[in-house]
Amino acid sequence: MRVLGINIVELVAGLLAIAIGVFAAITASSYPLGTVHSMGPGYVPLALGIILIVLGAGIVAIEGRRGTAPKLEIPAARPLLTIAASVLIFALTIERFGLLVAVFLAAFVATLSDRDTSLGKSSVISASLSVLALVVFYYGLGLQVRALSWPF
């Protein structure tokens, strides 16, 4: 939607980004900033707030003057539900069943968001991600979580 040559959707998005950045910067400035070599608790939030302000200003300045905004569409329910369910499944299974099973189940449910993915392909993707998560997080980073809790 355009009013006086300005794309309202982009204008609101840019102003919202600026507002969040200002809030983050103001909140972070009450914490000790430290130095570049010894960052305090307010250093990164202040930097991210400033970056968000600059990006929001860029959105307002550049995108607000471009063509018309696309019509807003209602998101598809299937991907929304399966992705949310996969996060919930991971949270509920990680402690009880271990990393391998939790990642496998979460990935399997997440792959169901695409109608074209077969169950075999979903199983292969899920198994691959489980092994990759085990190698990276359990062995590589030494994450303090059980790899597999047996018996279930």
C-alpha positions in Angstrom: 0.0 0.0 0.0 1.4 3.4 -1.0 0.5 6.8 0.3 2.2 9.9 -1.2 4.8 7.6 -2.9 5.8 5.9 0.4 5.3 2.2 0.9 3.5 2.0 4.2 4.3 -1.6 5.0 8.1 -0.9 4.6 7.8 2.3 6.5 6.1 0.7 9.5 8.6 -2.2 9.4 11.6 0.2 9.3 10.1 2.3 12.1 9.5 -0.8 14.2 13.1 -1.9 13.7 14.3 1.6 14.7 12.1 1.5 17.8 13.4 -1.9 18.9 16.9 -0.8 18.3 16.5 2.4 20.4 14.9 0.4 23.2 17.8 -2.1 23.1 20.4 0.6 23.0 18.8 2.5 25.9 18.4 -0.6 28.0 22.0 -1.8 27.3 23.5 1.6 28.1 22.5 1.1 31.8 24.9 -1.9 32.0 28.7 -1.7 32.0 30.0 -1.6 28.5 33.6 -2.6 29.1 36.1 -2.6 26.2 36.5 -4.4 23.0 39.0 -6.8 24.6 36.9 -7.2 27.8 33.3 -6.8 26.9 30.8 -6.0 29.6 27.2 -7.2 29.7 25.9 -4.2 27.8 28.5 -4.2 25.0 26.8 -6.6 22.5 23.2 -5.5 23.2 24.3 -1.9 22.6 26.1 -2.8 19.4 23.1 -4.8 18.1 20.7 -2.0 19.0 22.8 0.5 17.0 23.0 -2.0 14.1 19.2 -2.4 14.2 18.7 1.4 14.2 20.9 1.7 11.1 19.1 -1.2 9.3 15.7 0.3 10.2 16.8 3.7 8.8 17.9 1.9 5.6 14.6 0.2 5.3 12.8 3.5 5.7 15.1 5.4 3.3 15.4 2.8 0.5 12.5 0.3 0.6 9.9 2.8 1.5 10.3 4.5 -1.8 10.3 1.3 -4.0 7.4 -0.3 -5.8 4.2 -1.5 -4.3 4.1 -3.9 -1.4 3.0 -7.4 -2.2 -0.4 -8.5 -0.9 -0.2 -10.1 2.5 -1.1 -13.7 2.4 -2.2 -16.0 5.2 0.7 -18.4 5.9 0.1 -22.1 5.2 -1.0 -24.0 8.3 1.0 -27.2 7.7 4.5 -25.8 7.9 3.6 -23.5 10.8 2.2 -26.4 12.8 4.9 -29.0 12.0 7.8 -26.7 12.7 6.3 -25.6 16.0 5.5 -29.2 16.9 9.1 -30.2 16.1 10.5 -27.6 18.5 8.1 -28.8 21.2 9.0 -32.5 20.6 12.7 -31.7 20.9 12.1 -29.9 24.1 10.1 -32.7 25.6 12.4 -35.5 24.5 15.9 -34.3 24.9 16.3 -35.1 28.6 14.3 -38.3 28.6 15.5 -40.0 25.4 18.8 -38.3 24.7 20.2 -36.2 21.8 20.0 -38.8 19.0 16.3 -39.6 19.5 15.3 -36.0 20.2 17.0 -34.7 17.0 15.6 -37.6 15.0 12.0 -37.0 16.1 12.2 -33.2 15.7 13.8 -33.4 12.3 11.3 -36.0 11.1 8.3 -33.9 12.2 9.9 -30.8 10.6 10.3 -32.6 7.3 6.6 -33.3 7.2 6.0 -29.7 6.5 6.8 -30.3 2.8 4.1 -32.3 1.1 6.6 -33.6 -1.5 9.0 -35.2 1.0 8.4 -39.0 1.3 8.7 -40.9 4.5 11.9 -42.6 3.4 13.5 -39.3 2.5 12.3 -37.8 5.9 13.9 -40.8 7.7 17.2 -40.4 5.9 17.3 -36.6 6.6 16.4 -37.2 10.2 19.0 -39.9 10.7 21.7 -37.8 9.0 20.9 -34.8 11.2 20.9 -37.0 14.3 24.4 -38.3 13.6 25.6 -34.8 12.6 24.2 -33.3 15.9 25.9 -36.1 17.8 29.3 -35.5 16.2 29.1 -31.7 16.5 27.5 -31.1 19.8 28.3 -34.2 21.8 31.8 -35.1 20.6 33.0 -31.9 19.1 31.7 -29.3 21.6 31.4 -31.6 24.6 27.8 -30.6 25.3 26.7 -32.0 28.6 23.7 -34.0 27.4 23.2 -37.8 27.0 23.6 -39.1 23.6 21.1 -41.9 24.1 19.1 -42.7 27.1 18.6 -46.4 27.3 16.2 -48.0 28.1 13.5 -45.6 26.9 
